[in-house]
Amino acid sequence: MTEKPRKKPGPAPTYDRVAVMEHVCQQLALGRSLLNICNTDPGMPNHMLVRLWVRQDEPKGIRANYLAAREAGFSSIAEDIIDMSDKTHEWIMVQKTDRHGNLMYDGDMPILEKRLMPLSADMVAHKRLQVDTRKWYLSKVLPKIYGDKLTQELTGEGGGPITIANVDLKALSDDELIQMQALISKAASKK
């Protein structure tokens, strides 16, 4: 069995970093992901290369622009949640029918038309998944803004106020006193 000769890889593509990052930042600000931009937009490098440029901050200022675009994109995603939640109808492509309800064709090809349709149960479930996924994502990337606020309430016995008890140090063993001293020293060193 003979091996096929391997093709030599061509030169690595070169990119205009400023132009690429300008496009990336515009799209990020609209709420698109970096992975989606790099995989679908023509002339874009691999997302890992863009991340490397951002880490290197070369040319100077790319990192700041990228982070600002990311933050604007998170706001766009939050606004998209509202739009998705408010939709009761959606434009859908359906096959056109004649007045008798028969499907219409142009030769072998079905004739399609756009119709505004109320959301079906499947579409509502899909919208719910989209909204929940975006809410979860925002709560992870910006927990101070979009995360659940947790509060902790301390109460005493029976839900009443906390009581401070006096401790009789004479009743404590030597080991308990040593442990207490260690805790007091540890708390004092953190101040």
Z-matrix of the N, CA and C atoms (Angstrom, degrees):
N
C 1 1.450
C 2 1.528 1 108.44
N 3 1.286 2 115.34 1 128.58
C 4 1.464 3 119.09 2 -178.78
C 5 1.515 4 109.79 3 -100.37
N 6 1.323 5 113.81 4 143.24
C 7 1.465 6 119.27 5 178.42
C 8 1.510 7 109.97 6 -86.64
N 9 1.319 8 114.39 7 142.50
C 10 1.456 9 118.80 8 174.91
C 11 1.522 10 108.30 9 -74.43
N 12 1.305 11 116.28 10 139.77
C 13 1.468 12 116.84 11 177.46
C 14 1.525 13 110.00 12 -66.05
N 15 1.316 14 114.72 13 137.49
C 16 1.463 15 119.65 14 -180.00
C 17 1.515 16 110.15 15 -76.91
N 18 1.309 17 114.03 16 140.70
C 19 1.460 18 118.91 17 175.77
C 20 1.515 19 108.69 18 -77.72
N 21 1.292 20 115.13 19 138.75
C 22 1.454 21 119.24 20 176.09
C 23 1.519 22 107.91 21 -74.55
N 24 1.343 23 115.67 22 135.12
C 25 1.466 24 117.11 23 179.32
C 26 1.526 25 109.61 24 -66.05
N 27 1.299 26 114.95 25 141.90
C 28 1.461 27 120.38 26 178.15
C 29 1.515 28 109.84 27 -73.94
N 30 1.304 29 115.19 28 176.74
C 31 1.465 30 118.04 29 178.92
C 32 1.530 31 110.49 30 -64.66
N 33 1.300 32 114.65 31 146.14
C 34 1.469 33 119.67 32 178.94
C 35 1.522 34 108.74 33 -63.62
N 36 1.333 35 116.43 34 140.81
C 37 1.468 36 117.80 35 179.16
C 38 1.528 37 110.77 36 -65.34
N 39 1.306 38 114.92 37 149.08
C 40 1.464 39 119.56 38 176.27
C 41 1.523 40 107.93 39 -107.57
N 42 1.303 41 114.63 40 147.87
C 43 1.457 42 120.27 41 -176.76
C 44 1.522 43 109.57 42 -128.74
N 45 1.300 44 114.97 43 146.70
C 46 1.456 45 120.71 44 171.63
C 47 1.529 46 105.76 45 -82.96
N 48 1.340 47 116.85 46 99.53
C 49 1.469 48 121.13 47 -174.21
C 50 1.523 49 112.08 48 -55.17
N 51 1.309 50 116.41 49 -42.65
C 52 1.464 51 119.48 50 -176.74
C 53 1.528 52 110.19 51 -63.60
N 54 1.337 53 117.09 52 -45.91
C 55 1.471 54 120.28 53 -179.36
C 56 1.526 55 111.07 54 -66.43
N 57 1.347 56 116.21 55 -42.66
C 58 1.462 57 119.91 56 179.89
C 59 1.526 58 109.66 57 -62.48
N 60 1.330 59 117.02 58 -47.65
C 61 1.464 60 120.02 59 -177.18
C 62 1.525 61 111.81 60 -67.75
N 63 1.323 62 117.56 61 -31.36
C 64 1.472 63 120.23 62 175.97
C 65 1.527 64 109.56 63 -63.48
N 66 1.345 65 116.02 64 -45.67
C 67 1.465 66 120.02 65 178.17
C 68 1.530 67 111.17 66 -64.42
N 69 1.332 68 116.56 67 -45.62
C 70 1.464 69 121.31 68 -179.78
C 71 1.525 70 110.08 69 -58.35
N 72 1.318 71 117.10 70 -46.76
C 73 1.470 72 120.39 71 -177.95
C 74 1.524 73 111.79 72 -65.47
N 75 1.340 74 117.27 73 -38.32
C 76 1.474 75 119.54 74 176.52
C 77 1.521 76 110.79 75 -60.63
N 78 1.328 77 116.17 76 -43.50
C 79 1.463 78 120.47 77 -178.05
C 80 1.529 79 112.52 78 -72.83
N 81 1.341 80 116.31 79 -38.12
C 82 1.469 81 119.59 80 176.55
C 83 1.523 82 110.44 81 -60.19
N 84 1.335 83 116.40 82 -39.85
C 85 1.469 84 120.94 83 -179.13
C 86 1.526 85 111.65 84 -64.22
N 87 1.336 86 116.68 85 -22.50
C 88 1.469 87 120.98 86 177.04
C 89 1.528 88 112.15 87 -83.51
N 90 1.338 89 116.55 88 -5.31
C 91 1.453 90 120.29 89 177.91
C 92 1.522 91 114.21 90 100.18
N 93 1.337 92 118.08 91 4.80
C 94 1.463 93 120.51 92 177.72
C 95 1.523 94 110.26 93 -77.56
N 96 1.312 95 116.87 94 155.73
C 97 1.463 96 120.77 95 178.16
C 98 1.529 97 109.33 96 -87.26
N 99 1.311 98 115.74 97 153.80
C 100 1.461 99 120.91 98 178.23
C 101 1.522 100 110.15 99 -61.47
N 102 1.313 101 117.16 100 -41.24
C 103 1.458 102 121.55 101 179.85
C 104 1.525 103 110.65 102 -59.65
N 105 1.322 104 117.40 103 -44.91
C 106 1.462 105 121.88 104 179.53
C 107 1.520 106 110.94 105 -63.89
N 108 1.320 107 116.90 106 -43.58
C 109 1.472 108 120.83 107 -179.64
C 110 1.520 109 110.15 108 -60.94
N 111 1.323 110 117.20 109 -49.25
C 112 1.468 111 121.40 110 -176.28
C 113 1.521 112 112.65 111 -69.36
N 114 1.327 113 117.57 112 -31.44
C 115 1.466 114 120.39 113 -178.27
C 116 1.521 115 113.72 114 -83.06
N 117 1.333 116 117.92 115 -24.64
C 118 1.468 117 118.88 116 -172.54
C 119 1.524 118 114.82 117 -114.75
N 120 1.301 119 119.20 118 -26.53
C 121 1.460 120 120.36 119 -177.72
C 122 1.530 121 110.00 120 -83.34
N 123 1.332 122 117.21 121 136.68
C 124 1.468 123 119.21 122 -177.81
C 125 1.530 124 111.63 123 -66.82
N 126 1.340 125 114.74 124 144.65
C 127 1.450 126 120.70 125 175.48
C 128 1.512 127 115.66 126 76.50
N 129 1.330 128 117.06 127 12.15
C 130 1.467 129 120.00 128 -178.52
C 131 1.528 130 110.66 129 -94.28
N 132 1.333 131 116.77 130 143.36
C 133 1.460 132 119.83 131 176.11
C 134 1.522 133 110.89 132 -77.55
N 135 1.311 134 115.33 133 176.11
C 136 1.456 135 122.42 134 175.24
C 137 1.532 136 108.84 135 -62.14
N 138 1.327 137 116.80 136 144.54
C 139 1.466 138 120.66 137 -177.92
C 140 1.524 139 112.41 138 -60.39
N 141 1.342 140 117.07 139 -29.65
C 142 1.463 141 119.58 140 179.58
C 143 1.530 142 111.12 141 -68.14
N 144 1.321 143 117.28 142 -33.20
C 145 1.457 144 120.47 143 177.20
C 146 1.529 145 109.99 144 -67.70
N 147 1.322 146 116.51 145 -40.29
C 148 1.466 147 119.69 146 178.20
C 149 1.527 148 109.79 147 -63.32
N 150 1.317 149 117.22 148 -42.48
C 151 1.472 150 120.54 149 178.20
C 152 1.539 151 111.10 150 -62.11
N 153 1.320 152 116.58 151 -37.49
C 154 1.464 153 120.75 152 176.85
C 155 1.527 154 110.30 153 -63.34
N 156 1.325 155 116.80 154 -45.20
C 157 1.475 156 120.24 155 178.05
C 158 1.525 157 110.59 156 -58.44
N 159 1.336 158 116.04 157 -41.78
C 160 1.471 159 120.16 158 -178.88
C 161 1.531 160 109.75 159 -64.99
N 162 1.331 161 116.84 160 -44.49
C 163 1.478 162 119.90 161 178.26
C 164 1.525 163 111.43 162 -61.48
N 165 1.338 164 116.29 163 -40.91
C 166 1.465 165 120.38 164 -179.27
C 167 1.528 166 112.06 165 -74.09
N 168 1.337 167 116.59 166 -21.73
C 169 1.469 168 122.77 167 -177.68
C 170 1.530 169 110.88 168 52.99
N 171 1.327 170 114.27 169 47.14
C 172 1.463 171 120.19 170 -178.77
C 173 1.515 172 108.79 171 -125.43
N 174 1.310 173 122.39 172 121.06
C 175 1.458 174 126.14 173 -2.51
C 176 1.524 175 111.54 174 -68.12
N 177 1.297 176 114.38 175 156.24
C 178 1.465 177 122.90 176 -175.79
C 179 1.533 178 110.51 177 -49.81
N 180 1.317 179 116.08 178 134.18
C 181 1.464 180 121.34 179 176.83
C 182 1.519 181 114.23 180 102.38
N 183 1.339 182 117.40 181 -13.02
C 184 1.473 183 119.70 182 -179.61
C 185 1.525 184 110.70 183 -60.73
N 186 1.332 185 117.12 184 -42.83
C 187 1.469 186 120.78 185 -178.16
C 188 1.528 187 111.02 186 -60.76
N 189 1.329 188 117.11 187 -45.81
C 190 1.470 189 120.73 188 -179.15
C 191 1.531 190 110.68 189 -63.18
N 192 1.333 191 117.01 190 -42.23
C 193 1.466 192 120.48 191 178.97
C 194 1.528 193 110.82 192 -65.07
N 195 1.327 194 115.92 193 -40.56
C 196 1.462 195 121.28 194 179.63
C 197 1.526 196 110.54 195 -62.61
N 198 1.337 197 116.82 196 -47.69
C 199 1.465 198 120.81 197 -179.16
C 200 1.522 199 111.71 198 -64.45
N 201 1.337 200 117.03 199 -38.66
C 202 1.475 201 120.34 200 177.37
C 203 1.529 202 110.31 201 -65.24
N 204 1.328 203 116.44 202 -40.53
C 205 1.470 204 119.87 203 178.71
C 206 1.525 205 110.69 204 -66.09
N 207 1.330 206 117.06 205 -39.47
C 208 1.467 207 121.33 206 177.10
C 209 1.530 208 110.45 207 -59.02
N 210 1.334 209 115.88 208 -46.64
C 211 1.458 210 119.84 209 -179.07
C 212 1.530 211 111.30 210 -63.23
N 213 1.343 212 116.21 211 -42.05
C 214 1.469 213 119.60 212 176.74
C 215 1.521 214 110.05 213 -63.17
N 216 1.331 215 116.92 214 -36.85
C 217 1.459 216 121.06 215 178.48
C 218 1.516 217 112.51 216 -64.71
N 219 1.334 218 116.49 217 -36.17
C 220 1.461 219 119.39 218 177.73
C 221 1.530 220 110.13 219 -64.84
N 222 1.318 221 117.35 220 -37.94
C 223 1.471 222 120.29 221 175.81
C 224 1.522 223 110.56 222 -64.93
N 225 1.336 224 116.46 223 -38.81
C 226 1.471 225 120.11 224 177.58
C 227 1.521 226 110.90 225 -62.79
N 228 1.327 227 116.18 226 -40.68
C 229 1.469 228 119.90 227 178.87
C 230 1.532 229 109.85 228 -63.74
N 231 1.326 230 117.08 229 -40.62
C 232 1.475 231 120.60 230 178.21
C 233 1.531 232 110.41 231 -62.59
N 234 1.324 233 117.00 232 -40.60
C 235 1.467 234 120.00 233 178.03
C 236 1.525 235 110.95 234 -67.36
N 237 1.343 236 117.00 235 -36.17
C 238 1.463 237 120.39 236 177.11
C 239 1.529 238 111.16 237 -60.58
N 240 1.321 239 116.89 238 -34.21
C 241 1.467 240 120.68 239 178.88
C 242 1.525 241 109.97 240 -60.28
N 243 1.323 242 115.85 241 -43.38
C 244 1.474 243 119.90 242 178.89
C 245 1.527 244 109.97 243 -63.13
N 246 1.344 245 117.12 244 -46.80
C 247 1.467 246 120.47 245 -179.96
C 248 1.527 247 111.44 246 -59.57
N 249 1.337 248 116.34 247 -43.82
C 250 1.470 249 119.51 248 179.89
C 251 1.520 250 111.40 249 -63.32
N 252 1.320 251 116.07 250 -40.25
C 253 1.465 252 120.71 251 -177.56
C 254 1.521 253 112.43 252 -68.74
N 255 1.337 254 116.51 253 -29.86
C 256 1.461 255 120.83 254 -176.64
C 257 1.529 256 113.90 255 -83.36
N 258 1.325 257 117.76 256 -13.04
C 259 1.468 258 120.28 257 -176.05
C 260 1.523 259 111.34 258 -71.46
N 261 1.327 260 115.01 259 131.09
C 262 1.463 261 120.73 260 174.34
C 263 1.524 262 110.66 261 -114.86
N 264 1.343 263 117.18 262 -18.66
C 265 1.460 264 123.16 263 179.45
C 266 1.530 265 108.40 264 -134.18
N 267 1.324 266 115.76 265 159.59
C 268 1.464 267 120.69 266 179.12
C 269 1.521 268 109.04 267 -144.85
N 270 1.350 269 115.04 268 143.30
C 271 1.453 270 119.97 269 175.56
C 272 1.522 271 108.60 270 -75.10
N 273 1.345 272 115.78 271 128.39
C 274 1.458 273 121.53 272 -176.67
C 275 1.528 274 108.90 273 -132.43
N 276 1.334 275 116.10 274 141.80
C 277 1.464 276 121.19 275 174.23
C 278 1.529 277 107.55 276 -84.79
N 279 1.328 278 116.56 277 122.97
C 280 1.470 279 121.80 278 178.48
C 281 1.519 280 108.38 279 -129.82
N 282 1.327 281 115.22 280 159.49
C 283 1.459 282 119.11 281 177.99
C 284 1.521 283 109.22 282 -76.51
N 285 1.313 284 115.39 283 132.67
C 286 1.464 285 122.24 284 -177.52
C 287 1.533 286 110.37 285 -70.40
N 288 1.326 287 115.77 286 143.66
C 289 1.471 288 121.48 287 177.84
C 290 1.522 289 109.10 288 -122.28
N 291 1.335 290 114.88 289 154.02
C 292 1.470 291 118.34 290 175.53
C 293 1.524 292 109.08 291 -81.85
N 294 1.314 293 117.66 292 -176.79
C 295 1.468 294 119.77 293 -175.08
C 296 1.524 295 113.12 294 -67.55
N 297 1.341 296 117.26 295 -12.89
C 298 1.462 297 120.96 296 178.61
C 299 1.536 298 111.49 297 -96.73
N 300 1.329 299 117.65 298 0.48
C 301 1.452 300 121.35 299 178.90
C 302 1.520 301 114.24 300 89.66
N 303 1.349 302 117.25 301 6.79
C 304 1.465 303 120.56 302 179.13
C 305 1.524 304 109.71 303 -82.40
N 306 1.336 305 115.61 304 140.17
C 307 1.460 306 120.36 305 178.12
C 308 1.518 307 110.04 306 -66.16
N 309 1.339 308 115.56 307 140.93
C 310 1.463 309 119.89 308 -177.60
C 311 1.526 310 110.20 309 -104.47
N 312 1.349 311 115.28 310 143.15
C 313 1.455 312 122.13 311 -178.95
C 314 1.523 313 109.40 312 -130.89
N 315 1.338 314 115.06 313 153.18
C 316 1.461 315 122.75 314 169.94
C 317 1.515 316 104.63 315 -114.94
N 318 1.327 317 116.60 316 90.91
C 319 1.457 318 120.97 317 -170.76
C 320 1.519 319 107.80 318 72.60
N 321 1.329 320 115.58 319 -122.58
C 322 1.469 321 120.15 320 178.34
C 323 1.525 322 112.37 321 -92.72
N 324 1.312 323 116.44 322 -10.02
C 325 1.469 324 120.89 323 -174.86
C 326 1.531 325 110.91 324 -91.51
N 327 1.334 326 117.35 325 131.25
C 328 1.466 327 119.55 326 176.28
C 329 1.529 328 110.17 327 -68.84
N 330 1.293 329 115.99 328 146.97
C 331 1.463 330 121.28 329 176.54
C 332 1.524 331 107.18 330 -90.93
N 333 1.326 332 115.80 331 123.39
C 334 1.458 333 120.92 332 -177.48
C 335 1.523 334 110.35 333 -105.65
N 336 1.314 335 114.59 334 151.00
C 337 1.462 336 120.20 335 173.70
C 338 1.520 337 108.89 336 -141.91
N 339 1.306 338 115.08 337 156.68
C 340 1.450 339 121.02 338 -178.70
C 341 1.530 340 108.19 339 -94.67
N 342 1.343 341 116.25 340 129.04
C 343 1.469 342 120.58 341 179.20
C 344 1.521 343 109.91 342 -130.27
N 345 1.323 344 115.06 343 145.14
C 346 1.458 345 120.93 344 175.03
C 347 1.522 346 107.06 345 -87.78
N 348 1.337 347 114.78 346 114.10
C 349 1.460 348 120.48 347 -174.12
C 350 1.524 349 110.30 348 -118.81
N 351 1.355 350 117.36 349 145.59
C 352 1.471 351 119.22 350 173.21
C 353 1.530 352 109.45 351 -65.84
N 354 1.307 353 116.14 352 151.94
C 355 1.460 354 120.52 353 -178.91
C 356 1.526 355 110.53 354 -68.47
N 357 1.324 356 115.75 355 131.22
C 358 1.466 357 120.93 356 176.50
C 359 1.528 358 108.38 357 -82.25
N 360 1.319 359 116.46 358 171.95
C 361 1.464 360 120.79 359 178.71
C 362 1.527 361 110.59 360 -60.80
N 363 1.343 362 117.53 361 -38.94
C 364 1.459 363 120.94 362 177.85
C 365 1.531 364 111.07 363 -63.50
N 366 1.321 365 115.88 364 -41.78
C 367 1.465 366 119.49 365 -179.37
C 368 1.528 367 110.96 366 -67.67
N 369 1.327 368 116.48 367 -37.58
C 370 1.464 369 120.38 368 177.62
C 371 1.525 370 109.95 369 -64.23
N 372 1.331 371 117.07 370 -42.07
C 373 1.461 372 121.04 371 178.62
C 374 1.531 373 110.42 372 -63.80
N 375 1.327 374 116.28 373 -39.97
C 376 1.467 375 120.25 374 178.62
C 377 1.525 376 110.76 375 -66.20
N 378 1.325 377 117.19 376 -42.28
C 379 1.475 378 121.11 377 177.48
C 380 1.531 379 110.46 378 -62.04
N 381 1.320 380 116.29 379 -41.07
C 382 1.468 381 120.65 380 178.81
C 383 1.528 382 110.15 381 -60.56
N 384 1.334 383 116.23 382 -43.72
C 385 1.463 384 120.81 383 178.00
C 386 1.534 385 110.90 384 -61.95
N 387 1.330 386 116.71 385 -43.04
C 388 1.467 387 120.45 386 178.67
C 389 1.527 388 110.73 387 -62.39
N 390 1.312 389 116.89 388 -45.62
C 391 1.464 390 121.05 389 -179.68
C 392 1.523 391 110.41 390 -64.24
N 393 1.333 392 117.35 391 -47.22
C 394 1.469 393 120.67 392 -178.87
C 395 1.526 394 111.71 393 -62.68
N 396 1.329 395 116.89 394 -39.80
C 397 1.461 396 120.37 395 179.28
C 398 1.519 397 110.70 396 -64.22
N 399 1.323 398 117.94 397 -43.07
C 400 1.464 399 121.51 398 179.51
C 401 1.534 400 111.04 399 -67.23
N 402 1.325 401 116.59 400 -39.55
C 403 1.472 402 119.42 401 177.41
C 404 1.525 403 110.35 402 -63.04
N 405 1.320 404 116.76 403 -43.90
C 406 1.463 405 120.81 404 178.87
C 407 1.531 406 109.96 405 -61.37
N 408 1.325 407 116.65 406 -46.70
C 409 1.465 408 121.54 407 -178.69
C 410 1.526 409 110.65 408 -59.51
N 411 1.323 410 116.73 409 -47.67
C 412 1.470 411 120.10 410 179.94
C 413 1.525 412 111.22 411 -63.38
N 414 1.328 413 117.34 412 -36.54
C 415 1.474 414 119.62 413 -179.79
C 416 1.523 415 111.16 414 -67.11
N 417 1.341 416 117.39 415 -23.73
C 418 1.467 417 120.59 416 179.36
C 419 1.524 418 111.92 417 -87.62
N 420 1.344 419 118.01 418 -40.73
C 421 1.467 420 119.46 419 -176.54
C 422 1.521 421 112.53 420 -82.10
N 423 1.322 422 117.77 421 -27.92
C 424 1.469 423 121.72 422 177.63
C 425 1.528 424 109.48 423 -135.37
N 426 1.340 425 117.41 424 69.17
C 427 1.473 426 119.53 425 -174.26
C 428 1.523 427 113.59 426 -64.15
N 429 1.336 428 118.25 427 -30.06
C 430 1.470 429 119.60 428 -179.28
C 431 1.518 430 111.58 429 -67.89
N 432 1.331 431 116.81 430 -29.26
C 433 1.465 432 120.47 431 -178.98
C 434 1.527 433 111.32 432 -95.17
N 435 1.342 434 117.20 433 -46.89
C 436 1.457 435 121.51 434 -171.52
C 437 1.529 436 114.18 435 -110.42
N 438 1.316 437 117.97 436 -2.13
C 439 1.460 438 120.51 437 -178.86
C 440 1.516 439 111.65 438 -79.69
N 441 1.309 440 115.51 439 164.22
C 442 1.463 441 120.62 440 175.72
C 443 1.519 442 108.21 441 -72.20
N 444 1.310 443 116.25 442 133.95
C 445 1.454 444 120.30 443 178.71
C 446 1.525 445 108.33 444 -84.86
N 447 1.317 446 114.82 445 124.02
C 448 1.452 447 120.11 446 -179.82
C 449 1.524 448 109.11 447 -105.27
N 450 1.301 449 115.49 448 133.15
C 451 1.463 450 120.09 449 174.94
C 452 1.514 451 107.56 450 -123.24
N 453 1.294 452 114.79 451 151.85
C 454 1.457 453 119.74 452 -179.49
C 455 1.522 454 107.68 453 -126.49
N 456 1.302 455 114.83 454 130.66
C 457 1.459 456 119.75 455 -179.97
C 458 1.518 457 108.34 456 -119.52
N 459 1.297 458 115.71 457 129.07
C 460 1.458 459 120.70 458 177.99
C 461 1.520 460 109.23 459 -103.43
N 462 1.316 461 114.99 460 131.45
C 463 1.462 462 119.06 461 178.40
C 464 1.516 463 108.88 462 -132.03
N 465 1.282 464 113.23 463 159.59
C 466 1.456 465 119.22 464 178.22
C 467 1.514 466 110.84 465 -87.25
N 468 1.314 467 114.68 466 -164.56
C 469 1.460 468 122.03 467 -178.58
C 470 1.528 469 110.58 468 -60.39
N 471 1.352 470 115.96 469 133.60
C 472 1.464 471 121.35 470 178.10
C 473 1.525 472 113.11 471 68.58
N 474 1.335 473 117.98 472 18.81
C 475 1.459 474 120.93 473 179.63
C 476 1.509 475 113.65 474 83.82
N 477 1.305 476 117.56 475 2.55
C 478 1.463 477 121.59 476 -179.19
C 479 1.519 478 111.58 477 -82.81
N 480 1.324 479 115.30 478 -171.30
C 481 1.468 480 119.26 479 -178.94
C 482 1.528 481 111.23 480 -70.22
N 483 1.315 482 114.41 481 158.15
C 484 1.458 483 120.41 482 177.58
C 485 1.525 484 108.03 483 -75.25
N 486 1.318 485 115.23 484 133.54
C 487 1.462 486 118.98 485 178.00
C 488 1.516 487 108.91 486 -105.82
N 489 1.292 488 115.28 487 140.74
C 490 1.449 489 120.94 488 177.64
C 491 1.515 490 107.18 489 -97.49
N 492 1.307 491 115.64 490 121.60
C 493 1.459 492 120.12 491 -176.95
C 494 1.522 493 110.01 492 -98.00
N 495 1.290 494 114.58 493 143.18
C 496 1.459 495 119.65 494 172.96
C 497 1.513 496 108.04 495 -79.72
N 498 1.328 497 115.64 496 136.42
C 499 1.456 498 120.21 497 179.56
C 500 1.530 499 107.96 498 -105.39
N 501 1.299 500 113.94 499 127.40
C 502 1.465 501 119.05 500 177.69
C 503 1.524 502 107.16 501 -83.22
N 504 1.333 503 116.64 502 101.66
C 505 1.464 504 121.23 503 -176.69
C 506 1.524 505 112.56 504 -64.22
N 507 1.332 506 116.72 505 -23.66
C 508 1.466 507 119.58 506 -179.91
C 509 1.515 508 111.56 507 -68.46
N 510 1.350 509 116.70 508 -24.91
C 511 1.459 510 120.64 509 -177.29
C 512 1.534 511 111.98 510 -84.99
N 513 1.346 512 117.40 511 -8.67
C 514 1.467 513 120.39 512 -178.08
C 515 1.519 514 110.84 513 -83.91
N 516 1.337 515 114.87 514 148.23
C 517 1.471 516 119.81 515 177.03
C 518 1.529 517 108.99 516 -76.94
N 519 1.325 518 116.54 517 168.52
C 520 1.462 519 120.82 518 178.20
C 521 1.528 520 111.12 519 -60.92
N 522 1.331 521 117.74 520 -40.61
C 523 1.474 522 121.31 521 179.07
C 524 1.526 523 111.07 522 -63.11
N 525 1.327 524 116.82 523 -41.67
C 526 1.473 525 120.31 524 179.26
C 527 1.527 526 110.55 525 -65.75
N 528 1.313 527 117.86 526 -37.99
C 529 1.461 528 121.44 527 177.52
C 530 1.527 529 111.30 528 -66.13
N 531 1.318 530 117.33 529 -39.69
C 532 1.464 531 121.54 530 177.78
C 533 1.524 532 110.16 531 -64.54
N 534 1.339 533 117.30 532 -42.33
C 535 1.464 534 121.03 533 177.93
C 536 1.527 535 110.69 534 -63.53
N 537 1.322 536 117.32 535 -41.82
C 538 1.462 537 121.44 536 179.45
C 539 1.530 538 110.06 537 -63.55
N 540 1.321 539 117.31 538 -43.09
C 541 1.462 540 121.51 539 179.33
C 542 1.529 541 110.50 540 -62.84
N 543 1.329 542 117.38 541 -39.46
C 544 1.465 543 121.77 542 178.73
C 545 1.528 544 110.54 543 -63.71
N 546 1.324 545 116.87 544 -41.76
C 547 1.468 546 120.87 545 178.35
C 548 1.526 547 111.48 546 -65.23
N 549 1.306 548 117.09 547 -42.50
C 550 1.477 549 121.35 548 179.28
C 551 1.525 550 109.41 549 -63.88
N 552 1.330 551 117.84 550 -42.25
C 553 1.484 552 121.79 551 179.78
C 554 1.520 553 109.85 552 -64.57
N 555 1.318 554 116.17 553 -42.05
C 556 1.470 555 120.73 554 -179.14
C 557 1.533 556 110.38 555 -64.23
N 558 1.319 557 117.06 556 -43.24
C 559 1.477 558 120.72 557 178.87
C 560 1.525 559 111.00 558 -66.08
N 561 1.320 560 117.73 559 -37.90
C 562 1.464 561 121.18 560 -179.29
C 563 1.528 562 111.02 561 -69.19
N 564 1.336 563 118.31 562 -33.63
C 565 1.468 564 121.52 563 -178.79
C 566 1.514 565 112.01 564 -72.37
N 567 1.327 566 120.08 565 -22.12
C 568 1.461 567 123.02 566 179.97
C 569 1.515 568 112.49 567 -80.10
N 570 1.327 569 117.08 568 -13.83
C 571 1.473 570 119.51 569 -177.13
C 572 1.481 571 111.46 570 -76.66
